[in-house]
Protein backbone atom coordinates (compact mmCIF):
# COMPACT_ATOMS: atom_id res chain seq x y z
CA UNK A 1 0.00 0.00 0.00
CA UNK A 2 1.36 3.38 -0.99
CA UNK A 3 1.95 6.02 1.69
CA UNK A 4 0.66 8.61 -0.78
CA UNK A 5 -2.91 9.76 -0.98
CA UNK A 6 -5.10 8.24 -3.68
CA UNK A 7 -3.91 10.37 -6.60
CA UNK A 8 -4.52 9.77 -10.27
CA UNK A 9 -1.10 11.30 -11.00
CA UNK A 10 1.08 10.40 -8.00
CA UNK A 11 4.36 10.83 -9.90
CA UNK A 12 3.48 14.41 -10.76
CA UNK A 13 2.75 15.41 -7.17
CA UNK A 14 5.69 13.51 -5.70
CA UNK A 15 7.96 14.96 -8.39
CA UNK A 16 6.82 18.46 -7.52
CA UNK A 17 7.70 17.90 -3.85
CA UNK A 18 11.12 16.52 -4.82
CA UNK A 19 11.70 19.58 -7.03
CA UNK A 20 10.80 21.81 -4.08
CA UNK A 21 13.30 19.93 -1.89
CA UNK A 22 15.99 20.31 -4.55
CA UNK A 23 15.29 24.04 -4.87
CA UNK A 24 15.65 24.53 -1.11
CA UNK A 25 18.90 22.54 -1.06
CA UNK A 26 20.27 24.43 -4.06
CA UNK A 27 19.43 27.89 -2.72
CA UNK A 28 20.81 26.93 0.70
CA UNK A 29 24.19 26.28 -0.86
CA UNK A 30 24.40 29.31 -3.14
CA UNK A 31 27.21 31.77 -2.37
CA UNK A 32 26.04 34.63 -0.14
CA UNK A 33 26.71 37.21 -2.85
CA UNK A 34 24.29 35.39 -5.21
CA UNK A 35 21.40 36.02 -2.83
CA UNK A 36 19.34 39.22 -2.78
CA UNK A 37 19.96 41.48 0.20
CA UNK A 38 17.62 41.00 3.15
CA UNK A 39 15.20 43.88 3.74
CA UNK A 40 15.93 43.76 7.49
CA UNK A 41 18.06 41.84 9.98
CA UNK A 42 16.66 38.41 10.74
CA UNK A 43 14.58 38.24 7.56
CA UNK A 44 16.36 35.04 6.56
CA UNK A 45 14.83 33.31 9.60
CA UNK A 46 11.36 34.12 8.23
CA UNK A 47 12.42 32.73 4.85
CA UNK A 48 13.65 29.53 6.50
CA UNK A 49 10.46 29.10 8.52
CA UNK A 50 8.19 29.71 5.53
CA UNK A 51 10.17 27.44 3.18
CA UNK A 52 10.13 24.51 5.58
CA UNK A 53 6.48 25.12 6.50
CA UNK A 54 5.66 24.95 2.77
CA UNK A 55 7.65 21.73 2.34
CA UNK A 56 6.04 20.13 5.39
CA UNK A 57 2.58 21.39 4.52
CA UNK A 58 2.95 19.93 1.04
CA UNK A 59 4.01 16.62 2.62
CA UNK A 60 0.72 16.67 4.55
CA UNK A 61 -1.10 17.13 1.24
CA UNK A 62 0.97 14.37 -0.35
CA UNK A 63 1.04 11.62 2.27
CA UNK A 64 -2.16 9.94 3.44
CA UNK A 65 -1.41 9.18 7.08
CA UNK A 66 0.05 11.07 10.01
CA UNK A 67 3.03 8.70 10.54
CA UNK A 68 4.26 9.33 6.99
CA UNK A 69 3.60 13.06 7.36
CA UNK A 70 5.52 13.15 10.66
CA UNK A 71 8.36 11.15 9.13
CA UNK A 72 8.55 13.68 6.28
CA UNK A 73 8.63 16.54 8.81
CA UNK A 74 11.39 14.79 10.77
CA UNK A 75 13.30 14.30 7.52
CA UNK A 76 12.93 18.00 6.80
CA UNK A 77 14.37 18.85 10.21
CA UNK A 78 17.31 16.58 9.38
CA UNK A 79 17.66 18.20 5.95
CA UNK A 80 17.70 21.65 7.53
CA UNK A 81 20.40 20.70 10.03
CA UNK A 82 22.41 18.91 7.36
CA UNK A 83 22.24 21.90 5.02
CA UNK A 84 23.49 24.18 7.78
CA UNK A 85 26.54 21.94 8.20
CA UNK A 86 26.95 21.81 4.43
CA UNK A 87 26.92 25.61 4.24
CA UNK A 88 29.84 25.72 6.67
CA UNK A 89 31.75 22.92 4.95
CA UNK A 90 31.04 23.54 1.27
CA UNK A 91 30.79 27.30 0.87
CA UNK A 92 33.33 30.01 1.56
CA UNK A 93 30.76 32.78 2.07
CA UNK A 94 28.13 30.99 4.18
CA UNK A 95 28.20 29.66 7.71
CA UNK A 96 26.18 27.28 9.82
CA UNK A 97 23.59 29.04 11.97
CA UNK A 98 21.75 27.25 14.78
CA UNK A 99 18.92 29.80 14.54
CA UNK A 100 18.44 28.94 10.86
CA UNK A 101 18.20 25.26 11.83
CA UNK A 102 15.69 26.17 14.54
CA UNK A 103 13.60 28.19 12.07
CA UNK A 104 13.70 25.20 9.68
CA UNK A 105 12.49 22.86 12.44
CA UNK A 106 9.72 25.21 13.54
CA UNK A 107 8.59 25.54 9.93
CA UNK A 108 8.52 21.75 9.51
CA UNK A 109 6.41 21.45 12.66
CA UNK A 110 4.13 24.29 11.54
CA UNK A 111 3.42 22.50 8.28
CA UNK A 112 2.13 19.51 10.24
CA UNK A 113 -0.61 21.73 11.69
CA UNK A 114 -2.36 21.34 8.35
CA UNK A 115 -2.89 17.60 8.96
CA UNK A 116 -6.13 17.71 11.01
CA UNK A 117 -7.78 20.30 8.78
CA UNK A 118 -9.96 19.80 5.69
CA UNK A 119 -7.20 21.49 3.68
CA UNK A 120 -5.08 18.35 4.09
CA UNK A 121 -7.03 16.71 1.26
CA UNK A 122 -6.80 19.75 -1.02
CA UNK A 123 -4.19 18.29 -3.37
CA UNK A 124 -6.20 15.11 -3.72
CA UNK A 125 -9.28 17.13 -4.68
CA UNK A 126 -7.24 19.18 -7.15
CA UNK A 127 -5.83 15.99 -8.66
CA UNK A 128 -9.33 14.59 -9.17
CA UNK A 129 -10.63 17.79 -10.78
CA UNK A 130 -7.64 18.24 -13.09
CA UNK A 131 -7.27 14.63 -14.20
CA UNK A 132 -8.57 13.82 -17.65
CA UNK A 133 -11.72 11.74 -17.31
CA UNK A 134 -10.69 9.48 -20.19
CA UNK A 135 -7.36 8.65 -18.61
CA UNK A 136 -7.66 5.31 -16.88
CA UNK A 137 -4.08 4.13 -16.86
CA UNK A 138 -3.91 4.95 -13.13
CA UNK A 139 -7.01 2.99 -12.20
CA UNK A 140 -6.68 0.37 -9.54
CA UNK A 141 -7.15 -3.24 -10.53
CA UNK A 142 -10.25 -3.38 -8.32
CA UNK A 143 -11.85 -0.65 -10.48
CA UNK A 144 -11.68 -2.72 -13.66
CA UNK A 145 -14.90 -4.35 -14.89
N, C-alpha and C positions, 0 to 999 in steps of 0.2 A: 504494500500500500504506500502510495506516495505521500510525503509530508506536505506537499503543496495542496492548495485548495483545488477544487474541481474546475479547472480551467479548460477551455477548448484549445487555447494556445499557450500551454505551460512554458514552452521554450522561449517564447517572446518575452513573457513577464519575468522569467528567471534571468534571461539574458540582459534585460534592462537593469535588474538589480546588480548583476555582475559588472555591467558597464558603469553603474553609479559607484560601486566599490573601487573599480579601477581609476575612475576620475578622482576620487578622494585620495587614493594612494599617490597618484601622479602629482596632484597639486600639493600634497604634503611634502613632496620631495623636490619641488622646484626650488631654484636658488631664490633667496630673499629678494634680490633686485628684480626678479621676473614677476613679482607680485605687486598689485596696486597698493598704494599707500593706504593705511588705515585711517578712517575719518577721525578716530579718537583712540586714546590709549585703552587697551583692553578689548577693542572691537574684535580681535581675532578669537577671543574666548566665545563671543556670541556666534561667530562663524562656525567654530568647532561644535558648539552645542547644537546649532540648527542643522548642520550637515549630518551629524550622527543621529539626531532625532529623525531626520528624513530617512536615513538608511534603516533605522530600526522600525519606524512606522511603516515603511514599505515592506519590511520583513513580516510585519503583522498582517498586511494585506496579502502577502504571498503564501505564507505558511498557515495551514489549517488549524493547528492545535498549539496551545500555550507552551508545551515543552519545546517544540521546534522554534517558536517565536523567542522564547527565553534563551535557547541555545544560540540563536542568531544574535541576540543582544549581547550575550556573553562573548561571542566571537568578535563582535564590533568593539567591545571594551579591549579585548586582546589586540585587535588590529590597531586601535588608537594608541595603546601603550607601545606596541612594536614600532609603529611609525615615528613616535617620538624618539625612540632609541635610534632608528634609522636616520632621522634628521641629524642627530649628533654624529653618527658614524659615517654617513655617506655624503653629507653636504658640508661645504666650507663656510657657508653663510647662514646656516640654520643651527639651532641648538634644541636639545630636549627641554621640555617645559612641563613640569608636573601639573601645573594649572591647566595646560592644554589637554593633558590626559584626563584630568578630572572633568573638564567640560565635555570631552568625548564620552566619558562614562555616564555623566548626567544626561546627555542627549540620548544615548542608547536606552537608558532607563525611561526617559520621557516618551520615547517612541512606543514603548510597551503599553503606555496608558491608553493607547488606541484599541487594545485587544478587547476589552469588555464592551465596546461601543458598537452601535450599528454600522459605523464607518468601516469597521474591520473587514466587512464583506464587499466594500466598494469596488475593489479591483475585479472581484469575481462577477459582480453585476455588470461592470463595464465590459468585461470579456464576453459575456453572454450577449450584450446588446450589439457589440461591434463585430462579432463573428458572423461570417457569411452563413446564411441558413442552409445553403446547399453543400456546405463543406462538412462531410461526415467522416473524414479520415481520423478524427480524434475521438470518435464514438467509442464507448466501452463495448466490450464483447457482449455484455448483458443487454445492451440496447439494440442489438441486431435482431431482425425478425426470425 
